[in-house]
Amino acid sequence: MTAMLLPGPWASLATLLLADRLRGLGVPVSWPGFALAGLAVVALTMPAAVVVLWLAAGTP
């Protein structure tokens, strides 16, 4: 329960490694910006995936 209350990224090791690599390249990483970008990707990807699966199932 305590882990859910900690600030910062709660994502996978891949996310942390990507952020570290970007910082190493001199790209500033803002965690709020990173989270908002992730939400934008989800908002576009999820409906598209649902539509593709719906069409693949043959449901009119």
Predicted model as a PDB file, atoms N, CA, C, CB and O in Angstrom, pLDDT in the B-factor column:
MODEL        1                                                                  
ATOM      1  N   MET A   1       0.822  -1.196   0.000  1.00 43.00           N  
ATOM      2  CA  MET A   1       0.000   0.000   0.000  1.00 43.00           C  
ATOM      3  C   MET A   1       0.864   1.257   0.000  1.00 43.00           C  
ATOM      4  CB  MET A   1      -0.934   0.000   1.204  1.00 43.00           C  
ATOM      5  O   MET A   1       0.524   2.241  -0.658  1.00 43.00           O  
ATOM      6  N   THR A   2       1.955   1.235   0.717  1.00 44.00           N  
ATOM      7  CA  THR A   2       2.818   2.403   0.800  1.00 44.00           C  
ATOM      8  C   THR A   2       3.429   2.742  -0.552  1.00 44.00           C  
ATOM      9  CB  THR A   2       3.914   2.174   1.824  1.00 44.00           C  
ATOM     10  O   THR A   2       3.604   3.918  -0.873  1.00 44.00           O  
ATOM     11  N   ALA A   3       3.752   1.739  -1.340  1.00 49.00           N  
ATOM     12  CA  ALA A   3       4.380   1.980  -2.636  1.00 49.00           C  
ATOM     13  C   ALA A   3       3.471   2.790  -3.549  1.00 49.00           C  
ATOM     14  CB  ALA A   3       4.745   0.659  -3.302  1.00 49.00           C  
ATOM     15  O   ALA A   3       3.964   3.530  -4.400  1.00 49.00           O  
ATOM     16  N   MET A   4       2.174   2.671  -3.396  1.00 49.00           N  
ATOM     17  CA  MET A   4       1.255   3.405  -4.257  1.00 49.00           C  
ATOM     18  C   MET A   4       1.216   4.891  -3.895  1.00 49.00           C  
ATOM     19  CB  MET A   4      -0.146   2.805  -4.161  1.00 49.00           C  
ATOM     20  O   MET A   4       0.726   5.699  -4.684  1.00 49.00           O  
ATOM     21  N   LEU A   5       1.716   5.261  -2.732  1.00 47.00           N  
ATOM     22  CA  LEU A   5       1.678   6.647  -2.301  1.00 47.00           C  
ATOM     23  C   LEU A   5       2.960   7.407  -2.609  1.00 47.00           C  
ATOM     24  CB  LEU A   5       1.403   6.708  -0.836  1.00 47.00           C  
ATOM     25  O   LEU A   5       3.021   8.621  -2.416  1.00 47.00           O  
ATOM     26  N   LEU A   6       3.982   6.707  -3.085  1.00 49.00           N  
ATOM     27  CA  LEU A   6       5.252   7.350  -3.364  1.00 49.00           C  
ATOM     28  C   LEU A   6       5.171   8.179  -4.638  1.00 49.00           C  
ATOM     29  CB  LEU A   6       6.360   6.312  -3.477  1.00 49.00           C  
ATOM     30  O   LEU A   6       4.581   7.730  -5.620  1.00 49.00           O  
ATOM     31  N   PRO A   7       5.746   9.372  -4.649  1.00 50.00           N  
ATOM     32  CA  PRO A   7       5.734  10.177  -5.876  1.00 50.00           C  
ATOM     33  C   PRO A   7       6.749   9.648  -6.880  1.00 50.00           C  
ATOM     34  CB  PRO A   7       6.028  11.652  -5.557  1.00 50.00           C  
ATOM     35  O   PRO A   7       7.658   8.896  -6.528  1.00 50.00           O  
ATOM     36  N   GLY A   8       6.583  10.046  -8.117  1.00 54.00           N  
ATOM     37  CA  GLY A   8       7.524   9.641  -9.149  1.00 54.00           C  
ATOM     38  C   GLY A   8       6.974   8.557 -10.042  1.00 54.00           C  
ATOM     39  O   GLY A   8       5.800   8.197  -9.958  1.00 54.00           O  
ATOM     40  N   PRO A   9       7.835   8.041 -10.898  1.00 56.00           N  
ATOM     41  CA  PRO A   9       7.374   7.020 -11.851  1.00 56.00           C  
ATOM     42  C   PRO A   9       7.175   5.669 -11.169  1.00 56.00           C  
ATOM     43  CB  PRO A   9       8.377   6.877 -13.006  1.00 56.00           C  
ATOM     44  O   PRO A   9       8.016   5.225 -10.387  1.00 56.00           O  
ATOM     45  N   TRP A  10       6.071   5.036 -11.470  1.00 56.00           N  
ATOM     46  CA  TRP A  10       5.777   3.710 -10.919  1.00 56.00           C  
ATOM     47  C   TRP A  10       5.821   2.670 -12.026  1.00 56.00           C  
ATOM     48  CB  TRP A  10       4.398   3.695 -10.219  1.00 56.00           C  
ATOM     49  O   TRP A  10       5.265   1.581 -11.882  1.00 56.00           O  
ATOM     50  N   ALA A  11       6.462   2.993 -13.104  1.00 59.00           N  
ATOM     51  CA  ALA A  11       6.397   2.141 -14.280  1.00 59.00           C  
ATOM     52  C   ALA A  11       7.457   1.053 -14.240  1.00 59.00           C  
ATOM     53  CB  ALA A  11       6.551   2.970 -15.537  1.00 59.00           C  
ATOM     54  O   ALA A  11       8.059   0.774 -13.203  1.00 59.00           O  
ATOM     55  N   SER A  12       7.658   0.474 -15.356  1.00 75.00           N  
ATOM     56  CA  SER A  12       8.571  -0.651 -15.477  1.00 75.00           C  
ATOM     57  C   SER A  12      10.023  -0.206 -15.538  1.00 75.00           C  
ATOM     58  CB  SER A  12       8.232  -1.461 -16.703  1.00 75.00           C  
ATOM     59  O   SER A  12      10.326   0.982 -15.653  1.00 75.00           O  
ATOM     60  N   LEU A  13      10.890  -1.165 -15.461  1.00 80.00           N  
ATOM     61  CA  LEU A  13      12.320  -0.906 -15.577  1.00 80.00           C  
ATOM     62  C   LEU A  13      12.639  -0.290 -16.938  1.00 80.00           C  
ATOM     63  CB  LEU A  13      13.123  -2.203 -15.372  1.00 80.00           C  
ATOM     64  O   LEU A  13      13.530   0.553 -17.040  1.00 80.00           O  
ATOM     65  N   ALA A  14      11.928  -0.698 -17.971  1.00 80.00           N  
ATOM     66  CA  ALA A  14      12.169  -0.149 -19.311  1.00 80.00           C  
ATOM     67  C   ALA A  14      11.936   1.355 -19.338  1.00 80.00           C  
ATOM     68  CB  ALA A  14      11.264  -0.837 -20.343  1.00 80.00           C  
ATOM     69  O   ALA A  14      12.686   2.079 -19.993  1.00 80.00           O  
ATOM     70  N   THR A  15      10.922   1.836 -18.647  1.00 81.00           N  
ATOM     71  CA  THR A  15      10.648   3.268 -18.590  1.00 81.00           C  
ATOM     72  C   THR A  15      11.774   4.006 -17.896  1.00 81.00           C  
ATOM     73  CB  THR A  15       9.328   3.533 -17.875  1.00 81.00           C  
ATOM     74  O   THR A  15      12.209   5.063 -18.353  1.00 81.00           O  
ATOM     75  N   LEU A  16      12.244   3.449 -16.793  1.00 82.00           N  
ATOM     76  CA  LEU A  16      13.339   4.077 -16.057  1.00 82.00           C  
ATOM     77  C   LEU A  16      14.625   4.077 -16.876  1.00 82.00           C  
ATOM     78  CB  LEU A  16      13.566   3.358 -14.726  1.00 82.00           C  
ATOM     79  O   LEU A  16      15.375   5.053 -16.855  1.00 82.00           O  
ATOM     80  N   LEU A  17      14.883   2.986 -17.597  1.00 86.00           N  
ATOM     81  CA  LEU A  17      16.072   2.928 -18.451  1.00 86.00           C  
ATOM     82  C   LEU A  17      15.977   3.921 -19.603  1.00 86.00           C  
ATOM     83  CB  LEU A  17      16.266   1.513 -18.997  1.00 86.00           C  
ATOM     84  O   LEU A  17      16.971   4.552 -19.964  1.00 86.00           O  
ATOM     85  N   LEU A  18      14.792   4.062 -20.179  1.00 84.00           N  
ATOM     86  CA  LEU A  18      14.596   5.027 -21.255  1.00 84.00           C  
ATOM     87  C   LEU A  18      14.839   6.446 -20.746  1.00 84.00           C  
ATOM     88  CB  LEU A  18      13.178   4.902 -21.842  1.00 84.00           C  
ATOM     89  O   LEU A  18      15.513   7.235 -21.409  1.00 84.00           O  
ATOM     90  N   ALA A  19      14.304   6.769 -19.592  1.00 85.00           N  
ATOM     91  CA  ALA A  19      14.500   8.106 -19.021  1.00 85.00           C  
ATOM     92  C   ALA A  19      15.981   8.360 -18.753  1.00 85.00           C  
ATOM     93  CB  ALA A  19      13.687   8.267 -17.718  1.00 85.00           C  
ATOM     94  O   ALA A  19      16.482   9.455 -19.010  1.00 85.00           O  
ATOM     95  N   ASP A  20      16.677   7.357 -18.240  1.00 88.00           N  
ATOM     96  CA  ASP A  20      18.101   7.499 -17.969  1.00 88.00           C  
ATOM     97  C   ASP A  20      18.880   7.708 -19.272  1.00 88.00           C  
ATOM     98  CB  ASP A  20      18.628   6.262 -17.221  1.00 88.00           C  
ATOM     99  O   ASP A  20      19.789   8.536 -19.331  1.00 88.00           O  
ATOM    100  N   ARG A  21      18.523   6.966 -20.298  1.00 92.00           N  
ATOM    101  CA  ARG A  21      19.200   7.097 -21.598  1.00 92.00           C  
ATOM    102  C   ARG A  21      18.948   8.479 -22.205  1.00 92.00           C  
ATOM    103  CB  ARG A  21      18.722   5.993 -22.573  1.00 92.00           C  
ATOM    104  O   ARG A  21      19.860   9.101 -22.749  1.00 92.00           O  
ATOM    105  N   LEU A  22      17.701   8.953 -22.107  1.00 89.00           N  
ATOM    106  CA  LEU A  22      17.392  10.282 -22.634  1.00 89.00           C  
ATOM    107  C   LEU A  22      18.177  11.358 -21.894  1.00 89.00           C  
ATOM    108  CB  LEU A  22      15.888  10.562 -22.533  1.00 89.00           C  
ATOM    109  O   LEU A  22      18.698  12.287 -22.511  1.00 89.00           O  
ATOM    110  N   ARG A  23      18.261  11.235 -20.579  1.00 91.00           N  
ATOM    111  CA  ARG A  23      19.045  12.199 -19.803  1.00 91.00           C  
ATOM    112  C   ARG A  23      20.511  12.129 -20.207  1.00 91.00           C  
ATOM    113  CB  ARG A  23      18.893  11.938 -18.287  1.00 91.00           C  
ATOM    114  O   ARG A  23      21.184  13.157 -20.273  1.00 91.00           O  
ATOM    115  N   GLY A  24      21.009  10.935 -20.476  1.00 94.00           N  
ATOM    116  CA  GLY A  24      22.388  10.769 -20.916  1.00 94.00           C  
ATOM    117  C   GLY A  24      22.654  11.447 -22.254  1.00 94.00           C  
ATOM    118  O   GLY A  24      23.771  11.886 -22.528  1.00 94.00           O  
ATOM    119  N   LEU A  25      21.619  11.527 -23.082  1.00 95.00           N  
ATOM    120  CA  LEU A  25      21.743  12.196 -24.380  1.00 95.00           C  
ATOM    121  C   LEU A  25      21.498  13.696 -24.279  1.00 95.00           C  
ATOM    122  CB  LEU A  25      20.771  11.586 -25.375  1.00 95.00           C  
ATOM    123  O   LEU A  25      21.557  14.413 -25.278  1.00 95.00           O  
ATOM    124  N   GLY A  26      21.224  14.163 -23.071  1.00 95.00           N  
ATOM    125  CA  GLY A  26      20.991  15.591 -22.876  1.00 95.00           C  
ATOM    126  C   GLY A  26      19.562  16.025 -23.073  1.00 95.00           C  
ATOM    127  O   GLY A  26      19.287  17.223 -23.146  1.00 95.00           O  
ATOM    128  N   VAL A  27      18.639  15.079 -23.162  1.00 92.00           N  
ATOM    129  CA  VAL A  27      17.225  15.404 -23.324  1.00 92.00           C  
ATOM    130  C   VAL A  27      16.602  15.487 -21.934  1.00 92.00           C  
ATOM    131  CB  VAL A  27      16.487  14.338 -24.217  1.00 92.00           C  
ATOM    132  O   VAL A  27      16.629  14.509 -21.187  1.00 92.00           O  
ATOM    133  N   PRO A  28      16.042  16.642 -21.577  1.00 90.00           N  
ATOM    134  CA  PRO A  28      15.421  16.738 -20.252  1.00 90.00           C  
ATOM    135  C   PRO A  28      14.147  15.890 -20.193  1.00 90.00           C  
ATOM    136  CB  PRO A  28      15.100  18.213 -19.909  1.00 90.00           C  
ATOM    137  O   PRO A  28      13.342  15.892 -21.125  1.00 90.00           O  
ATOM    138  N   VAL A  29      13.980  15.174 -19.093  1.00 85.00           N  
ATOM    139  CA  VAL A  29      12.807  14.317 -18.909  1.00 85.00           C  
ATOM    140  C   VAL A  29      11.995  14.862 -17.748  1.00 85.00           C  
ATOM    141  CB  VAL A  29      13.218  12.829 -18.653  1.00 85.00           C  
ATOM    142  O   VAL A  29      12.477  14.915 -16.616  1.00 85.00           O  
ATOM    143  N   SER A  30      10.782  15.261 -18.023  1.00 86.00           N  
ATOM    144  CA  SER A  30       9.859  15.725 -16.994  1.00 86.00           C  
ATOM    145  C   SER A  30       8.854  14.604 -16.741  1.00 86.00           C  
ATOM    146  CB  SER A  30       9.137  17.061 -17.422  1.00 86.00           C  
ATOM    147  O   SER A  30       8.151  14.181 -17.659  1.00 86.00           O  
ATOM    148  N   TRP A  31       8.785  14.121 -15.500  1.00 83.00           N  
ATOM    149  CA  TRP A  31       7.872  13.012 -15.224  1.00 83.00           C  
ATOM    150  C   TRP A  31       6.413  13.373 -15.474  1.00 83.00           C  
ATOM    151  CB  TRP A  31       8.039  12.554 -13.797  1.00 83.00           C  
ATOM    152  O   TRP A  31       5.681  12.544 -16.014  1.00 83.00           O  
ATOM    153  N   PRO A  32       5.950  14.577 -15.105  1.00 86.00           N  
ATOM    154  CA  PRO A  32       4.562  14.920 -15.471  1.00 86.00           C  
ATOM    155  C   PRO A  32       4.353  14.938 -16.989  1.00 86.00           C  
ATOM    156  CB  PRO A  32       4.186  16.289 -14.885  1.00 86.00           C  
ATOM    157  O   PRO A  32       3.324  14.476 -17.481  1.00 86.00           O  
ATOM    158  N   GLY A  33       5.327  15.468 -17.724  1.00 85.00           N  
ATOM    159  CA  GLY A  33       5.219  15.464 -19.184  1.00 85.00           C  
ATOM    160  C   GLY A  33       5.252  14.069 -19.758  1.00 85.00           C  
ATOM    161  O   GLY A  33       4.537  13.760 -20.711  1.00 85.00           O  
ATOM    162  N   PHE A  34       6.095  13.215 -19.169  1.00 80.00           N  
ATOM    163  CA  PHE A  34       6.190  11.827 -19.584  1.00 80.00           C  
ATOM    164  C   PHE A  34       4.848  11.119 -19.374  1.00 80.00           C  
ATOM    165  CB  PHE A  34       7.311  11.109 -18.808  1.00 80.00           C  
ATOM    166  O   PHE A  34       4.397  10.353 -20.226  1.00 80.00           O  
ATOM    167  N   ALA A  35       4.220  11.389 -18.223  1.00 80.00           N  
ATOM    168  CA  ALA A  35       2.923  10.777 -17.914  1.00 80.00           C  
ATOM    169  C   ALA A  35       1.837  11.284 -18.853  1.00 80.00           C  
ATOM    170  CB  ALA A  35       2.530  11.061 -16.460  1.00 80.00           C  
ATOM    171  O   ALA A  35       0.999  10.505 -19.308  1.00 80.00           O  
ATOM    172  N   LEU A  36       1.843  12.582 -19.148  1.00 87.00           N  
ATOM    173  CA  LEU A  36       0.842  13.130 -20.062  1.00 87.00           C  
ATOM    174  C   LEU A  36       1.016  12.588 -21.481  1.00 87.00           C  
ATOM    175  CB  LEU A  36       0.920  14.654 -20.074  1.00 87.00           C  
ATOM    176  O   LEU A  36       0.035  12.332 -22.179  1.00 87.00           O  
ATOM    177  N   ALA A  37       2.252  12.419 -21.894  1.00 85.00           N  
ATOM    178  CA  ALA A  37       2.497  11.828 -23.216  1.00 85.00           C  
ATOM    179  C   ALA A  37       1.976  10.389 -23.255  1.00 85.00           C  
ATOM    180  CB  ALA A  37       4.014  11.863 -23.561  1.00 85.00           C  
ATOM    181  O   ALA A  37       1.398   9.961 -24.254  1.00 85.00           O  
ATOM    182  N   GLY A  38       2.182   9.651 -22.172  1.00 82.00           N  
ATOM    183  CA  GLY A  38       1.669   8.286 -22.094  1.00 82.00           C  
ATOM    184  C   GLY A  38       0.151   8.243 -22.153  1.00 82.00           C  
ATOM    185  O   GLY A  38      -0.425   7.374 -22.808  1.00 82.00           O  
ATOM    186  N   LEU A  39      -0.498   9.180 -21.469  1.00 87.00           N  
ATOM    187  CA  LEU A  39      -1.963   9.244 -21.512  1.00 87.00           C  
ATOM    188  C   LEU A  39      -2.462   9.563 -22.916  1.00 87.00           C  
ATOM    189  CB  LEU A  39      -2.480  10.293 -20.523  1.00 87.00           C  
ATOM    190  O   LEU A  39      -3.478   9.025 -23.357  1.00 87.00           O  
ATOM    191  N   ALA A  40      -1.749  10.434 -23.612  1.00 91.00           N  
ATOM    192  CA  ALA A  40      -2.142  10.775 -24.983  1.00 91.00           C  
ATOM    193  C   ALA A  40      -2.024   9.556 -25.898  1.00 91.00           C  
ATOM    194  CB  ALA A  40      -1.273  11.932 -25.524  1.00 91.00           C  
ATOM    195  O   ALA A  40      -2.889   9.314 -26.739  1.00 91.00           O  
ATOM    196  N   VAL A  41      -0.948   8.796 -25.724  1.00 89.00           N  
ATOM    197  CA  VAL A  41      -0.765   7.589 -26.541  1.00 89.00           C  
ATOM    198  C   VAL A  41      -1.862   6.572 -26.250  1.00 89.00           C  
ATOM    199  CB  VAL A  41       0.622   6.962 -26.282  1.00 89.00           C  
ATOM    200  O   VAL A  41      -2.401   5.957 -27.169  1.00 89.00           O  
ATOM    201  N   VAL A  42      -2.193   6.396 -24.976  1.00 89.00           N  
ATOM    202  CA  VAL A  42      -3.249   5.453 -24.601  1.00 89.00           C  
ATOM    203  C   VAL A  42      -4.594   5.906 -25.161  1.00 89.00           C  
ATOM    204  CB  VAL A  42      -3.330   5.312 -23.068  1.00 89.00           C  
ATOM    205  O   VAL A  42      -5.374   5.088 -25.649  1.00 89.00           O  
ATOM    206  N   ALA A  43      -4.866   7.209 -25.090  1.00 93.00           N  
ATOM    207  CA  ALA A  43      -6.143   7.730 -25.577  1.00 93.00           C  
ATOM    208  C   ALA A  43      -6.316   7.496 -27.077  1.00 93.00           C  
ATOM    209  CB  ALA A  43      -6.253   9.220 -25.269  1.00 93.00           C  
ATOM    210  O   ALA A  43      -7.443   7.370 -27.556  1.00 93.00           O  
ATOM    211  N   LEU A  44      -5.224   7.436 -27.811  1.00 93.00           N  
ATOM    212  CA  LEU A  44      -5.311   7.176 -29.249  1.00 93.00           C  
ATOM    213  C   LEU A  44      -5.244   5.689 -29.578  1.00 93.00           C  
ATOM    214  CB  LEU A  44      -4.200   7.905 -29.973  1.00 93.00           C  
ATOM    215  O   LEU A  44      -5.919   5.223 -30.496  1.00 93.00           O  
ATOM    216  N   THR A  45      -4.436   4.948 -28.835  1.00 93.00           N  
ATOM    217  CA  THR A  45      -4.194   3.542 -29.151  1.00 93.00           C  
ATOM    218  C   THR A  45      -5.351   2.633 -28.741  1.00 93.00           C  
ATOM    219  CB  THR A  45      -2.928   3.080 -28.475  1.00 93.00           C  
ATOM    220  O   THR A  45      -5.740   1.744 -29.498  1.00 93.00           O  
ATOM    221  N   MET A  46      -5.897   2.850 -27.560  1.00 94.00           N  
ATOM    222  CA  MET A  46      -6.953   1.954 -27.067  1.00 94.00           C  
ATOM    223  C   MET A  46      -8.189   1.933 -27.968  1.00 94.00           C  
ATOM    224  CB  MET A  46      -7.361   2.366 -25.666  1.00 94.00           C  
ATOM    225  O   MET A  46      -8.638   0.850 -28.345  1.00 94.00           O  
ATOM    226  N   PRO A  47      -8.755   3.087 -28.326  1.00 94.00           N  
ATOM    227  CA  PRO A  47      -9.922   3.022 -29.229  1.00 94.00           C  
ATOM    228  C   PRO A  47      -9.584   2.382 -30.575  1.00 94.00           C  
ATOM    229  CB  PRO A  47     -10.482   4.423 -29.461  1.00 94.00           C  
ATOM    230  O   PRO A  47     -10.393   1.638 -31.130  1.00 94.00           O  
ATOM    231  N   ALA A  48      -8.398   2.669 -31.098  1.00 95.00           N  
ATOM    232  CA  ALA A  48      -8.010   2.074 -32.378  1.00 95.00           C  
ATOM    233  C   ALA A  48      -7.908   0.555 -32.257  1.00 95.00           C  
ATOM    234  CB  ALA A  48      -6.670   2.661 -32.863  1.00 95.00           C  
ATOM    235  O   ALA A  48      -8.356  -0.168 -33.146  1.00 95.00           O  
ATOM    236  N   ALA A  49      -7.321   0.068 -31.163  1.00 94.00           N  
ATOM    237  CA  ALA A  49      -7.204  -1.380 -30.960  1.00 94.00           C  
ATOM    238  C   ALA A  49      -8.571  -2.032 -30.809  1.00 94.00           C  
ATOM    239  CB  ALA A  49      -6.347  -1.677 -29.730  1.00 94.00           C  
ATOM    240  O   ALA A  49      -8.802  -3.124 -31.328  1.00 94.00           O  
ATOM    241  N   VAL A  50      -9.465  -1.375 -30.107  1.00 93.00           N  
ATOM    242  CA  VAL A  50     -10.815  -1.927 -29.931  1.00 93.00           C  
ATOM    243  C   VAL A  50     -11.531  -2.029 -31.267  1.00 93.00           C  
ATOM    244  CB  VAL A  50     -11.635  -1.060 -28.960  1.00 93.00           C  
ATOM    245  O   VAL A  50     -12.182  -3.036 -31.546  1.00 93.00           O  
ATOM    246  N   VAL A  51     -11.418  -1.007 -32.088  1.00 93.00           N  
ATOM    247  CA  VAL A  51     -12.068  -1.025 -33.396  1.00 93.00           C  
ATOM    248  C   VAL A  51     -11.475  -2.130 -34.275  1.00 93.00           C  
ATOM    249  CB  VAL A  51     -11.926   0.346 -34.090  1.00 93.00           C  
ATOM    250  O   VAL A  51     -12.217  -2.851 -34.941  1.00 93.00           O  
ATOM    251  N   VAL A  52     -10.175  -2.267 -34.282  1.00 93.00           N  
ATOM    252  CA  VAL A  52      -9.523  -3.313 -35.091  1.00 93.00           C  
ATOM    253  C   VAL A  52      -9.977  -4.691 -34.633  1.00 93.00           C  
ATOM    254  CB  VAL A  52      -7.979  -3.202 -34.998  1.00 93.00           C  
ATOM    255  O   VAL A  52     -10.307  -5.539 -35.462  1.00 93.00           O  
ATOM    256  N   LEU A  53      -9.998  -4.925 -33.334  1.00 92.00           N  
ATOM    257  CA  LEU A  53     -10.443  -6.231 -32.825  1.00 92.00           C  
ATOM    258  C   LEU A  53     -11.919  -6.467 -33.110  1.00 92.00           C  
ATOM    259  CB  LEU A  53     -10.184  -6.333 -31.319  1.00 92.00           C  
ATOM    260  O   LEU A  53     -12.322  -7.590 -33.412  1.00 92.00           O  
ATOM    261  N   TRP A  54     -12.714  -5.433 -33.018  1.00 91.00           N  
ATOM    262  CA  TRP A  54     -14.136  -5.530 -33.293  1.00 91.00           C  
ATOM    263  C   TRP A  54     -14.360  -5.910 -34.759  1.00 91.00           C  
ATOM    264  CB  TRP A  54     -14.844  -4.200 -32.960  1.00 91.00           C  
ATOM    265  O   TRP A  54     -15.177  -6.778 -35.067  1.00 91.00           O  
ATOM    266  N   LEU A  55     -13.625  -5.249 -35.654  1.00 92.00           N  
ATOM    267  CA  LEU A  55     -13.756  -5.564 -37.080  1.00 92.00           C  
ATOM    268  C   LEU A  55     -13.214  -6.957 -37.405  1.00 92.00           C  
ATOM    269  CB  LEU A  55     -13.027  -4.514 -37.919  1.00 92.00           C  
ATOM    270  O   LEU A  55     -13.771  -7.665 -38.245  1.00 92.00           O  
ATOM    271  N   ALA A  56     -12.135  -7.342 -36.743  1.00 91.00           N  
ATOM    272  CA  ALA A  56     -11.551  -8.675 -36.985  1.00 91.00           C  
ATOM    273  C   ALA A  56     -12.480  -9.787 -36.516  1.00 91.00           C  
ATOM    274  CB  ALA A  56     -10.197  -8.803 -36.276  1.00 91.00           C  
ATOM    275  O   ALA A  56     -12.467 -10.885 -37.071  1.00 91.00           O  
ATOM    276  N   ALA A  57     -13.281  -9.506 -35.501  1.00 89.00           N  
ATOM    277  CA  ALA A  57     -14.227 -10.510 -34.989  1.00 89.00           C  
ATOM    278  C   ALA A  57     -15.422 -10.661 -35.901  1.00 89.00           C  
ATOM    279  CB  ALA A  57     -14.697 -10.138 -33.590  1.00 89.00           C  
ATOM    280  O   ALA A  57     -16.182 -11.621 -35.773  1.00 89.00           O  
ATOM    281  N   GLY A  58     -15.604  -9.715 -36.834  1.00 84.00           N  
ATOM    282  CA  GLY A  58     -16.704  -9.810 -37.767  1.00 84.00           C  
ATOM    283  C   GLY A  58     -18.012  -9.303 -37.218  1.00 84.00           C  
ATOM    284  O   GLY A  58     -19.068  -9.584 -37.785  1.00 84.00           O  
ATOM    285  N   THR A  59     -17.971  -8.565 -36.135  1.00 65.00           N  
ATOM    286  CA  THR A  59     -19.186  -8.013 -35.543  1.00 65.00           C  
ATOM    287  C   THR A  59     -19.570  -6.753 -36.308  1.00 65.00           C  
ATOM    288  CB  THR A  59     -18.988  -7.706 -34.025  1.00 65.00           C  
ATOM    289  O   THR A  59     -18.752  -5.848 -36.470  1.00 65.00           O  
ATOM    290  N   PRO A  60     -20.807  -6.695 -36.775  1.00 61.00           N  
ATOM    291  CA  PRO A  60     -21.219  -5.523 -37.548  1.00 61.00           C  
ATOM    292  C   PRO A  60     -21.360  -4.269 -36.701  1.00 61.00           C  
ATOM    293  CB  PRO A  60     -22.522  -5.802 -38.241  1.00 61.00           C  
ATOM    294  O   PRO A  60     -21.701  -3.207 -37.222  1.00 61.00           O  
TER     295      PRO A  60                                                      
ENDMDL                                                                          
END                                                                             
